[in-house]
Amino acid sequence: MSKKAKVNAAILIIGNEILSGRTQDTNTSTIATWLNSLGVLVGEVRVVPDIEKIIVETVNLLRKNFDYVFTTGGIGPTHDDITAASISKAFGIKYEIHEEAFKILEAYYKPGDFNKGRQKMTWMPSKANLILNPTSGAPGFYIENVFCLPGVPSILKSMLGGLKEKILGGEPIKSLTISLRTVESEIANSLTKVQDDNKDVEIGSYPFFHAGKLGVSIVVRSEDQNKIDKCSLQILKFIKEKKIEIVER
């Protein structure tokens, strides 16, 4: 059986509210975790403002360099929601009312509530495929390898399940976390040796502050569980030698 090819993706967060700090981005973590489970590795994340030229240039760059691109934000009913128009321009195709999306939202709202602002959410690139929205009605869309989702985290999360069959991934990416009561400088040399012995495994160390004390989480990531097991044994060996406490988080 041949090994599945490595598949990658980029995430493009669109919105002035993220750049200003008014809104905290949690969508990157949600999308990346979901993609990892499908065997898609996120290789790049960008945050851009609601400016058409920047969105167009960034989408065109990312869609050429990655198997998949996921955008979040800018597909709502207000004047600054310009993602759909920008994606149309990036692909050089017409921006128009999507008939199926129009029917979905017309049925979703009470008579008289489907106003001009809400109708704006049915404008998309010509012949875009819909991403159904089980939470609030308004669909997202995808065209070729670019998938456009809303910025509201709970709505975005509810829409990912319907995309599973559209994503062709590689081997699911597995991970193991070992949390320690220590500081990075105490384990840096030992961890470097483990990384040097396991060059095809991703090993990261991340400081944390929990219950009033500092600690470090070591995260080992690979498509191969055997490689993770081998790394963890080497890490546990030096932890034992240094008499470092393992903590639950």
Backbone as CSV, one residue per row, in Angstrom:
resi,resn,N_x,N_y,N_z,CA_x,CA_y,CA_z,C_x,C_y,C_z
1,MET,0.851,-1.197,0.000,0.000,0.000,0.000,0.887,1.248,0.000
2,SER,0.660,2.142,-0.967,1.508,3.322,-1.081,1.158,4.351,-0.023
3,LYS,2.185,5.041,0.420,2.003,6.067,1.453,1.287,7.264,0.842
4,LYS,0.335,7.810,1.563,-0.399,8.972,1.055,0.533,10.175,0.925
5,ALA,0.277,10.975,-0.110,1.096,12.172,-0.320,0.821,13.196,0.782
6,LYS,1.812,14.041,1.024,1.627,15.109,2.003,0.738,16.187,1.385
7,VAL,-0.245,16.635,2.154,-1.195,17.635,1.676,-1.123,18.835,2.612
8,ASN,-1.111,20.045,2.033,-0.987,21.233,2.890,-2.089,22.253,2.624
9,ALA,-2.186,23.186,3.537,-3.214,24.234,3.432,-2.693,25.526,4.041
10,ALA,-3.322,26.626,3.627,-3.068,27.931,4.235,-4.394,28.463,4.771
11,ILE,-4.305,29.241,5.836,-5.493,29.879,6.414,-5.334,31.386,6.275
12,LEU,-6.370,32.031,5.749,-6.354,33.488,5.574,-7.480,34.094,6.404
13,ILE,-7.097,34.791,7.469,-8.060,35.450,8.354,-8.267,36.873,7.837
14,ILE,-9.522,37.192,7.491,-9.809,38.498,6.888,-10.625,39.338,7.871
15,GLY,-10.134,40.541,8.184,-10.939,41.414,9.030,-10.141,42.412,9.835
16,ASN,-10.543,43.681,9.730,-9.899,44.740,10.517,-10.035,44.496,12.014
17,GLU,-11.132,43.837,12.433,-11.381,43.637,13.865,-10.357,42.698,14.500
18,ILE,-9.767,41.810,13.696,-8.711,40.922,14.209,-7.414,41.720,14.359
19,LEU,-7.101,42.518,13.339,-5.854,43.303,13.354,-5.862,44.375,14.438
20,SER,-7.043,44.890,14.757,-7.126,45.942,15.779,-7.089,45.379,17.193
21,GLY,-7.305,44.068,17.305,-7.328,43.442,18.632,-8.708,43.425,19.270
22,ARG,-9.717,43.986,18.581,-11.071,43.990,19.149,-11.637,42.576,19.242
23,THR,-11.264,41.734,18.279,-11.759,40.355,18.244,-10.584,39.401,18.291
24,GLN,-10.704,38.378,19.110,-9.636,37.387,19.233,-9.860,36.271,18.221
25,ASP,-8.823,35.919,17.490,-8.944,34.854,16.500,-8.845,33.478,17.161
26,THR,-9.927,32.708,17.091,-9.887,31.303,17.530,-10.095,30.373,16.339
27,ASN,-10.429,30.962,15.178,-10.724,30.137,14.004,-9.505,29.392,13.478
28,THR,-8.318,29.995,13.608,-7.103,29.322,13.132,-6.934,27.973,13.819
29,SER,-7.072,27.972,15.136,-6.926,26.733,15.903,-7.993,25.710,15.500
30,THR,-9.231,26.166,15.347,-10.331,25.267,14.973,-10.076,24.616,13.614
31,ILE,-9.725,25.431,12.630,-9.508,24.906,11.276,-8.276,24.008,11.225
32,ALA,-7.175,24.451,11.859,-5.927,23.676,11.819,-6.095,22.310,12.473
33,THR,-6.762,22.270,13.621,-6.986,21.001,14.315,-7.818,20.063,13.454
34,TRP,-8.869,20.612,12.845,-9.742,19.818,11.972,-8.976,19.296,10.756
35,LEU,-8.179,20.159,10.128,-7.401,19.744,8.956,-6.372,18.680,9.322
36,ASN,-5.711,18.845,10.471,-4.734,17.843,10.916,-5.371,16.463,11.015
37,SER,-6.610,16.419,11.514,-7.299,15.129,11.674,-7.598,14.481,10.325
38,LEU,-7.616,15.295,9.263,-7.853,14.785,7.907,-6.547,14.538,7.159
39,GLY,-5.419,14.792,7.832,-4.128,14.592,7.178,-3.690,15.756,6.326
40,VAL,-4.155,16.967,6.680,-3.751,18.184,5.967,-2.972,19.063,6.938
41,LEU,-1.739,19.380,6.567,-0.870,20.175,7.434,-0.979,21.650,7.066
42,VAL,-1.260,22.491,8.055,-1.331,23.937,7.801,0.092,24.494,7.746
43,GLY,0.442,25.055,6.590,1.801,25.549,6.384,1.957,27.038,6.575
44,GLU,0.829,27.757,6.553,0.931,29.218,6.680,-0.409,29.793,7.125
45,VAL,-0.334,30.831,7.953,-1.529,31.571,8.378,-1.244,33.056,8.172
46,ARG,-2.178,33.748,7.539,-2.035,35.196,7.350,-3.288,35.904,7.851
47,VAL,-3.101,37.133,8.318,-4.223,37.982,8.709,-4.144,39.249,7.863
48,VAL,-5.247,39.566,7.166,-5.236,40.743,6.290,-6.443,41.622,6.575
49,PRO,-6.352,42.912,6.249,-7.491,43.823,6.474,-8.551,43.672,5.392
50,ASP,-9.678,44.360,5.602,-10.781,44.351,4.624,-10.449,45.311,3.477
51,ILE,-9.422,44.962,2.724,-9.004,45.775,1.577,-8.915,44.851,0.369
52,GLU,-9.731,45.148,-0.652,-9.865,44.237,-1.794,-8.527,43.864,-2.432
53,LYS,-7.688,44.839,-2.710,-6.419,44.583,-3.404,-5.554,43.582,-2.623
54,ILE,-5.505,43.755,-1.304,-4.683,42.868,-0.478,-5.276,41.461,-0.443
55,ILE,-6.609,41.366,-0.334,-7.264,40.053,-0.312,-7.008,39.328,-1.634
56,VAL,-7.187,40.026,-2.755,-6.998,39.428,-4.082,-5.567,38.913,-4.244
57,GLU,-4.599,39.756,-3.926,-3.187,39.361,-4.088,-2.830,38.182,-3.193
58,THR,-3.320,38.200,-1.950,-2.980,37.144,-1.002,-3.629,35.819,-1.391
59,VAL,-4.894,35.862,-1.786,-5.580,34.638,-2.222,-4.881,34.032,-3.437
60,ASN,-4.521,34.861,-4.398,-3.862,34.344,-5.605,-2.499,33.732,-5.303
61,LEU,-1.789,34.297,-4.362,-0.490,33.744,-3.967,-0.680,32.398,-3.245
62,LEU,-1.583,32.382,-2.279,-1.765,31.177,-1.458,-2.357,30.021,-2.258
63,ARG,-3.300,30.298,-3.149,-3.949,29.191,-3.868,-3.005,28.521,-4.862
64,LYS,-1.946,29.222,-5.253,-0.939,28.612,-6.135,0.066,27.790,-5.346
65,ASN,0.299,28.168,-4.096,1.350,27.524,-3.300,0.857,26.432,-2.366
66,PHE,-0.465,26.333,-2.166,-1.012,25.350,-1.232,-2.123,24.546,-1.889
67,ASP,-2.301,23.315,-1.398,-3.367,22.462,-1.929,-4.743,23.045,-1.617
68,TYR,-4.880,23.618,-0.425,-6.158,24.210,-0.014,-5.902,25.562,0.646
69,VAL,-6.877,26.465,0.475,-6.853,27.752,1.180,-8.202,27.912,1.869
70,PHE,-8.174,28.258,3.157,-9.406,28.526,3.900,-9.407,29.984,4.316
71,THR,-10.449,30.712,3.932,-10.573,32.098,4.382,-11.691,32.167,5.421
72,THR,-11.531,33.078,6.384,-12.600,33.306,7.354,-12.874,34.798,7.441
73,GLY,-14.168,35.125,7.526,-14.557,36.525,7.702,-14.903,37.220,6.406
74,GLY,-15.724,38.268,6.541,-16.016,39.140,5.408,-17.078,38.641,4.454
75,ILE,-17.946,37.677,4.908,-19.010,37.231,4.000,-20.407,37.525,4.591
76,GLY,-20.453,38.499,5.495,-21.722,38.882,6.125,-22.479,39.931,5.320
77,PRO,-23.440,40.630,5.967,-24.337,41.538,5.240,-23.910,43.010,5.210
78,THR,-22.795,43.369,5.855,-22.472,44.804,5.971,-21.519,45.279,4.867
79,HIS,-21.324,46.588,4.803,-20.555,47.209,3.712,-19.108,46.745,3.662
80,ASP,-18.551,46.378,4.839,-17.141,45.983,4.862,-16.945,44.485,4.636
81,ASP,-18.018,43.750,4.347,-17.914,42.329,4.015,-17.659,42.205,2.516
82,ILE,-16.365,42.159,2.169,-15.990,42.223,0.746,-15.264,40.969,0.263
83,THR,-15.273,39.916,1.082,-14.521,38.714,0.712,-15.039,38.090,-0.579
84,ALA,-16.362,37.922,-0.705,-16.919,37.251,-1.892,-16.575,38.020,-3.168
85,ALA,-16.698,39.338,-3.123,-16.361,40.155,-4.299,-14.866,40.046,-4.617
86,SER,-14.042,40.013,-3.571,-12.591,39.922,-3.757,-12.183,38.567,-4.343
87,ILE,-12.838,37.495,-3.878,-12.539,36.159,-4.414,-12.935,36.089,-5.888
88,SER,-14.062,36.712,-6.237,-14.484,36.757,-7.647,-13.402,37.417,-8.494
89,LYS,-12.881,38.518,-7.993,-11.837,39.249,-8.728,-10.552,38.421,-8.811
90,ALA,-10.218,37.712,-7.721,-8.998,36.883,-7.715,-9.062,35.815,-8.806
91,PHE,-10.248,35.248,-9.015,-10.404,34.202,-10.028,-10.780,34.769,-11.407
92,GLY,-11.032,36.080,-11.451,-11.400,36.706,-12.721,-12.755,36.256,-13.227
93,ILE,-13.705,36.051,-12.305,-15.039,35.608,-12.708,-16.104,36.569,-12.169
94,LYS,-17.306,36.430,-12.707,-18.396,37.348,-12.400,-18.841,37.213,-10.940
95,TYR,-19.192,38.346,-10.352,-19.742,38.423,-8.984,-21.233,38.651,-9.123
96,GLU,-22.050,37.687,-8.677,-23.481,37.774,-8.940,-24.285,37.038,-7.866
97,ILE,-25.601,37.173,-7.919,-26.469,36.467,-6.978,-26.430,34.971,-7.284
98,HIS,-26.183,34.171,-6.248,-26.184,32.712,-6.381,-27.621,32.246,-6.138
99,GLU,-28.252,31.685,-7.168,-29.681,31.370,-7.093,-30.022,30.424,-5.947
100,GLU,-29.187,29.381,-5.758,-29.477,28.417,-4.694,-29.349,29.062,-3.318
101,ALA,-28.313,29.891,-3.144,-28.124,30.595,-1.874,-29.300,31.529,-1.605
102,PHE,-29.781,32.186,-2.663,-30.921,33.095,-2.526,-32.152,32.327,-2.040
103,LYS,-32.407,31.158,-2.627,-33.567,30.337,-2.233,-33.447,29.875,-0.779
104,ILE,-32.231,29.494,-0.380,-32.005,29.024,0.995,-32.334,30.130,1.998
105,LEU,-31.824,31.337,1.747,-32.034,32.434,2.697,-33.456,32.994,2.630
106,GLU,-34.041,32.961,1.447,-35.425,33.421,1.313,-36.352,32.537,2.151
107,ALA,-36.050,31.234,2.169,-36.856,30.294,2.962,-36.525,30.386,4.445
108,TYR,-35.286,30.792,4.757,-34.815,30.834,6.151,-35.472,31.981,6.928
109,TYR,-35.591,33.137,6.283,-36.131,34.317,6.970,-37.655,34.396,6.855
110,LYS,-38.247,35.042,7.843,-39.695,35.271,7.807,-40.012,36.235,6.662
111,PRO,-41.228,36.144,6.099,-41.604,37.076,5.017,-41.385,38.534,5.449
112,GLY,-40.695,39.269,4.595,-40.423,40.680,4.885,-39.091,40.919,5.570
113,ASP,-38.477,39.847,6.145,-37.200,40.006,6.854,-35.976,39.836,5.946
114,PHE,-36.213,39.318,4.738,-35.087,39.072,3.822,-34.770,40.362,3.067
115,ASN,-34.140,41.296,3.809,-33.901,42.639,3.269,-32.643,42.694,2.393
116,LYS,-32.334,43.904,1.895,-31.194,44.087,0.979,-29.870,43.638,1.613
117,GLY,-29.682,43.981,2.891,-28.447,43.605,3.572,-28.275,42.094,3.594
118,ARG,-29.347,41.395,3.936,-29.270,39.930,3.992,-29.135,39.324,2.589
119,GLN,-29.745,39.980,1.620,-29.605,39.496,0.238,-28.150,39.595,-0.238
120,LYS,-27.400,40.540,0.350,-25.978,40.686,-0.009,-25.208,39.383,0.236
121,MET,-25.659,38.578,1.216,-24.967,37.329,1.546,-25.167,36.248,0.487
122,THR,-26.004,36.545,-0.536,-26.201,35.577,-1.621,-25.361,35.940,-2.852
123,TRP,-24.643,37.067,-2.781,-23.741,37.454,-3.876,-22.419,36.710,-3.724
124,MET,-22.026,35.999,-4.769,-20.829,35.146,-4.723,-20.181,35.086,-6.101
125,PRO,-18.991,34.469,-6.185,-18.420,34.230,-7.512,-19.352,33.331,-8.333
126,SER,-19.447,33.592,-9.623,-20.302,32.799,-10.504,-19.970,31.310,-10.403
127,LYS,-21.011,30.483,-10.286,-20.890,29.014,-10.224,-20.117,28.516,-8.998
128,ALA,-20.083,29.321,-7.934,-19.443,28.861,-6.680,-20.244,27.689,-6.113
129,ASN,-19.547,26.784,-5.424,-20.210,25.680,-4.722,-20.529,26.136,-3.308
130,LEU,-21.693,25.783,-2.808,-22.101,26.244,-1.479,-21.547,25.364,-0.370
131,ILE,-21.263,26.007,0.769,-20.943,25.310,2.018,-22.124,25.574,2.934
132,LEU,-22.917,24.551,3.211,-24.164,24.757,3.949,-23.907,25.138,5.405
133,ASN,-24.794,25.965,5.918,-24.662,26.530,7.258,-25.827,26.044,8.125
134,PRO,-25.581,25.069,9.018,-26.673,24.547,9.842,-27.055,25.449,11.016
135,THR,-26.274,26.506,11.250,-26.494,27.359,12.417,-27.318,28.594,12.122
136,SER,-26.924,29.341,11.084,-27.609,30.623,10.855,-28.078,30.821,9.419
137,GLY,-28.101,29.756,8.641,-28.686,29.838,7.309,-27.759,30.277,6.199
138,ALA,-27.037,31.399,6.389,-26.223,31.964,5.311,-25.072,31.036,4.946
139,PRO,-25.039,30.541,3.695,-23.984,29.591,3.330,-22.648,30.265,3.056
140,GLY,-21.581,29.491,3.228,-20.278,29.879,2.717,-20.183,29.340,1.297
141,PHE,-18.980,29.381,0.720,-18.828,28.870,-0.644,-17.385,28.453,-0.886
142,TYR,-17.204,27.643,-1.923,-15.846,27.343,-2.353,-15.770,27.337,-3.862
143,ILE,-14.591,27.689,-4.350,-14.330,27.668,-5.777,-12.918,27.136,-5.968
144,GLU,-12.800,26.077,-6.756,-11.546,25.344,-6.908,-11.025,24.947,-5.529
145,ASN,-9.847,25.412,-5.144,-9.259,24.970,-3.863,-9.370,26.023,-2.756
146,VAL,-10.233,27.040,-2.958,-10.390,28.122,-1.979,-11.761,28.008,-1.313
147,PHE,-11.753,27.863,0.013,-12.969,27.656,0.798,-13.204,28.885,1.678
148,CYS,-14.384,29.495,1.551,-14.660,30.748,2.253,-15.721,30.534,3.328
149,LEU,-15.327,30.789,4.565,-16.172,30.545,5.730,-16.410,31.844,6.491
150,PRO,-17.474,31.891,7.296,-17.740,33.096,8.086,-16.737,33.254,9.219
151,GLY,-16.699,34.440,9.805,-15.752,34.714,10.883,-16.257,34.352,12.266
152,VAL,-17.570,34.183,12.433,-18.129,33.868,13.763,-17.734,32.434,14.122
153,PRO,-16.946,32.246,15.194,-16.368,30.926,15.478,-17.370,29.783,15.590
154,SER,-18.492,30.007,16.281,-19.460,28.914,16.467,-20.096,28.502,15.142
155,ILE,-20.343,29.484,14.277,-20.940,29.186,12.967,-19.926,28.461,12.090
156,LEU,-18.700,28.970,12.073,-17.637,28.331,11.285,-17.478,26.862,11.683
157,LYS,-17.427,26.616,12.985,-17.231,25.248,13.494,-18.344,24.327,13.015
158,SER,-19.566,24.821,13.010,-20.710,23.986,12.618,-20.696,23.656,11.129
159,MET,-19.956,24.438,10.334,-19.940,24.244,8.882,-18.837,23.307,8.402
160,LEU,-17.840,23.057,9.255,-16.703,22.243,8.828,-17.091,20.797,8.541
161,GLY,-18.010,20.249,9.336,-18.404,18.850,9.162,-18.891,18.538,7.755
162,GLY,-19.592,19.480,7.154,-20.124,19.278,5.814,-19.072,19.310,4.725
163,LEU,-17.842,19.701,5.081,-16.760,19.787,4.087,-15.854,18.563,4.067
164,LYS,-16.029,17.665,5.032,-15.100,16.542,5.203,-14.873,15.768,3.905
165,GLU,-15.954,15.516,3.174,-15.848,14.721,1.943,-15.189,15.495,0.799
166,LYS,-15.070,16.813,0.961,-14.485,17.636,-0.113,-12.954,17.740,-0.003
167,ILE,-12.405,17.299,1.146,-10.974,17.456,1.397,-10.273,16.106,1.248
168,LEU,-9.310,16.049,0.323,-8.509,14.844,0.162,-7.211,15.037,0.932
169,GLY,-7.095,14.387,2.070,-5.931,14.573,2.931,-4.902,13.471,2.777
170,GLY,-3.837,13.583,3.523,-2.821,12.541,3.589,-3.051,11.712,4.844
171,GLU,-1.965,11.265,5.440,-2.075,10.525,6.696,-2.441,11.501,7.811
172,PRO,-3.422,11.154,8.671,-3.743,12.039,9.801,-2.508,12.324,10.654
173,ILE,-2.390,13.561,11.120,-1.223,13.972,11.899,-1.512,13.737,13.377
174,LYS,-0.695,12.896,13.975,-0.892,12.532,15.383,0.018,13.396,16.253
175,SER,-0.349,13.529,17.535,0.514,14.305,18.433,0.486,13.728,19.841
176,LEU,1.545,14.009,20.566,1.663,13.612,21.971,2.196,14.809,22.743
177,THR,1.593,15.093,23.897,2.042,16.210,24.731,2.515,15.693,26.080
178,ILE,3.714,16.124,26.472,4.253,15.800,27.801,4.498,17.127,28.515
179,SER,3.780,17.361,29.614,3.918,18.625,30.354,4.807,18.421,31.573
180,LEU,5.730,19.350,31.762,6.760,19.213,32.803,6.811,20.429,33.711
181,ARG,7.189,20.196,34.971,7.440,21.290,35.908,8.914,21.667,35.774
182,THR,9.212,22.503,34.789,10.590,22.893,34.516,10.586,24.179,33.700
183,VAL,11.770,24.606,33.266,11.893,25.757,32.372,12.623,25.284,31.108
184,GLU,12.436,26.024,30.013,12.989,25.568,28.722,14.502,25.399,28.749
185,SER,15.198,26.297,29.445,16.660,26.211,29.463,17.165,24.906,30.088
186,GLU,16.379,24.328,30.983,16.761,23.088,31.665,16.736,21.877,30.727
187,ILE,15.868,21.941,29.696,15.710,20.777,28.812,16.191,21.037,27.378
188,ALA,16.651,22.249,27.097,16.960,22.654,25.715,17.967,21.727,25.044
189,ASN,19.105,21.467,25.702,20.150,20.635,25.086,19.673,19.205,24.856
190,SER,18.998,18.638,25.857,18.502,17.265,25.744,17.464,17.146,24.626
191,LEU,16.595,18.168,24.529,15.548,18.140,23.510,16.145,18.290,22.109
192,THR,17.193,19.105,21.997,17.883,19.272,20.715,18.466,17.946,20.243
193,LYS,19.034,17.160,21.174,19.595,15.847,20.811,18.513,14.911,20.303
194,VAL,17.353,14.924,20.960,16.240,14.078,20.512,15.786,14.514,19.117
195,GLN,15.692,15.825,18.897,15.283,16.330,17.584,16.297,15.935,16.511
196,ASP,17.594,16.027,16.830,18.637,15.646,15.873,18.567,14.173,15.502
197,ASP,18.117,13.340,16.451,17.993,11.894,16.206,16.702,11.541,15.471
198,ASN,15.777,12.506,15.404,14.457,12.241,14.805,14.063,13.412,13.905
199,LYS,14.820,13.592,12.832,14.665,14.792,12.007,13.316,14.873,11.286
200,ASP,12.663,13.729,11.077,11.376,13.761,10.367,10.180,13.830,11.314
201,VAL,10.446,14.145,12.595,9.385,14.335,13.580,9.431,15.790,14.048
202,GLU,8.275,16.420,14.182,8.227,17.807,14.649,8.145,17.818,16.175
203,ILE,9.120,18.456,16.813,9.142,18.543,18.279,9.167,20.019,18.669
204,GLY,8.215,20.412,19.517,8.171,21.806,19.973,8.084,21.869,21.482
205,SER,8.577,22.958,22.061,8.436,23.164,23.507,7.735,24.493,23.737
206,TYR,6.758,24.468,24.655,5.902,25.635,24.859,5.736,25.913,26.349
207,PRO,6.277,27.039,26.827,6.123,27.386,28.251,4.656,27.632,28.593
208,PHE,4.272,27.322,29.822,2.928,27.622,30.297,2.991,28.044,31.758
209,PHE,1.917,28.680,32.210,1.804,29.114,33.599,0.514,28.530,34.128
210,HIS,0.602,27.628,35.091,-0.577,26.908,35.567,-0.515,26.761,37.081
211,ALA,-1.609,27.064,37.733,-1.710,26.934,39.194,-0.556,27.665,39.900
212,GLY,-0.223,28.831,39.357,0.797,29.667,39.992,2.230,29.224,39.761
213,LYS,2.438,28.245,38.871,3.797,27.744,38.633,4.095,27.669,37.138
214,LEU,5.383,27.859,36.815,5.828,27.761,35.429,6.022,26.301,35.036
215,GLY,5.820,26.027,33.764,6.068,24.692,33.250,6.341,24.752,31.759
216,VAL,6.659,23.602,31.174,6.912,23.508,29.736,6.185,22.284,29.193
217,SER,5.444,22.474,28.116,4.839,21.342,27.419,5.683,21.000,26.196
218,ILE,6.049,19.727,26.082,6.743,19.233,24.892,5.699,18.561,24.012
219,VAL,5.604,19.011,22.759,4.634,18.440,21.824,5.384,17.763,20.679
220,VAL,5.073,16.475,20.471,5.696,15.678,19.422,4.621,15.389,18.369
221,ARG,4.907,15.700,17.085,3.902,15.519,16.024,4.483,14.752,14.850
222,SER,3.708,13.773,14.366,4.125,12.985,13.208,2.921,12.249,12.647
223,GLU,3.039,11.784,11.412,1.996,10.928,10.835,2.172,9.488,11.310
224,ASP,3.358,9.172,11.848,3.716,7.799,12.210,3.737,7.637,13.734
225,GLN,2.827,6.839,14.275,2.746,6.644,15.721,4.016,6.022,16.277
226,ASN,4.651,5.141,15.505,5.900,4.498,15.967,7.006,5.525,16.194
227,LYS,7.051,6.537,15.331,8.068,7.586,15.477,7.781,8.448,16.712
228,ILE,6.494,8.697,16.966,6.115,9.438,18.173,6.520,8.642,19.418
229,ASP,6.242,7.335,19.402,6.586,6.471,20.545,8.090,6.460,20.794
230,LYS,8.870,6.385,19.711,10.332,6.368,19.840,10.826,7.673,20.479
231,CYS,10.295,8.804,19.996,10.670,10.118,20.547,10.289,10.221,22.018
232,SER,9.075,9.792,22.346,8.602,9.943,23.724,9.460,9.133,24.694
233,LEU,9.930,7.962,24.266,10.815,7.154,25.125,12.123,7.889,25.396
234,GLN,12.666,8.522,24.351,13.913,9.277,24.511,13.708,10.485,25.430
235,ILE,12.553,11.141,25.281,12.251,12.308,26.125,12.060,11.868,27.578
236,LEU,11.297,10.803,27.781,11.047,10.302,29.145,12.336,9.865,29.819
237,LYS,13.292,9.370,29.013,14.590,8.932,29.558,15.344,10.113,30.170
238,PHE,15.432,11.234,29.425,16.188,12.360,29.988,15.413,13.052,31.111
239,ILE,14.074,12.983,31.057,13.257,13.535,32.146,13.562,12.798,33.454
240,LYS,13.652,11.466,33.344,13.936,10.644,34.526,15.337,10.931,35.061
241,GLU,16.305,11.036,34.146,17.699,11.311,34.547,17.825,12.661,35.252
242,LYS,17.045,13.649,34.774,17.121,14.998,35.362,16.170,15.168,36.551
243,LYS,15.408,14.084,36.843,14.448,14.105,37.957,13.440,15.266,37.825
244,ILE,12.925,15.429,36.605,11.929,16.481,36.334,10.528,15.904,36.536
245,GLU,9.667,16.690,37.169,8.310,16.229,37.470,7.404,16.387,36.233
246,ILE,6.640,15.321,35.939,5.629,15.379,34.884,4.323,15.832,35.536
247,VAL,3.638,16.789,34.895,2.393,17.323,35.484,1.214,17.097,34.553
248,GLU,0.029,16.987,35.130,-1.214,16.896,34.357,-1.691,18.321,34.087
249,ARG,-2.191,18.559,32.895,-2.729,19.902,32.571,-4.185,19.794,32.211
